[in-house]
Amino acid sequence: MGPINFARVRVALRATKENNEEPSKSEMFITTRTKKGKEVHTDTQVAISELQNRQSSGETADDAFRAVFGKKQPGRVRCYGRSVTTSSLKKDEEITKLKQKHANEITSLKKEMKEMMREEMRCFFSQFVKNNAGLDFHDIQGCVGSNIPSPVDASSARAMRGQNLPHYSGSTHAPSLEKENTGDAIGYGGHKSI
């Protein structure tokens, strides 16, 4: 298996941090130069121990890295890999900032929209109750899909009319009629015609 590229190492180190923050150049250098089971080159080991000594004495990771390796050369970014340049790194940072800004705006707008909808519902129900003074609050909850059952189910024809209605299954043939003398809608008084 070949070497792990810097981008993957950077993502793995970022995932171990609390705020998903960027790893320092010192962390990247140490992580990419040390491998389990393999001996580290002597010059690399000297640089790693120098970095660790400076950081333990109170220097920031970037200051320690700069002191050990010197100024960065133009057009080159250390500990980012071969294809990364200063300008591409700046573009990536700008893109990341814009993505974060847009994510924050979306979250803010969603929160604002929820609050507006809540306020509209409050106004609607207060106006509804004001216009229908005899209406019980439990009736309103039943209308808006609450888990509390409404005393009168608006979708039930039986409850609305207070009578049993025949249930039609949606088929095209007529339902079977009972043999009582009940009459029909046309006006036949329940007489059977053969």
DAMO-V896625 format. One record per pair of residues at least 12 apart in sequence whose ideal C-beta (glycine too) atoms are under 7 Angstrom apart, sorted by the first residue. I is the first residue (numbers start at 1). J is the second residue. D is the distance in Angstrom with one decimal. If there is no record, write none. Layout:
# DAMO-V896625
i->[I	I]
j->[J	J]
d->[D	D]
This chain:
# DAMO-V896625
i->[5	6	6	6	6	6	7	9	9	9	10	10	13	13	24	24	25	25	25	25	25	26	26	26	26	26	27	28	29	29	30	30	33	47	50	51	51	51	54	77	125	128	138	138	139]
j->[81	28	32	79	80	81	81	28	31	32	23	28	27	31	61	62	61	62	65	78	79	51	55	61	64	65	61	79	51	79	48	51	48	68	68	64	65	68	67	89	140	140	150	151	151]
d->[6.0	6.9	6.5	6.7	5.7	3.8	6.4	6.6	5.6	5.7	6.1	6.6	6.0	6.3	3.5	6.3	6.9	6.6	4.5	6.0	4.6	4.9	6.6	4.4	5.8	4.9	6.8	3.8	6.9	5.5	5.5	6.8	6.7	5.7	5.1	5.3	6.6	5.6	6.1	5.6	6.3	7.0	6.4	6.8	6.9]
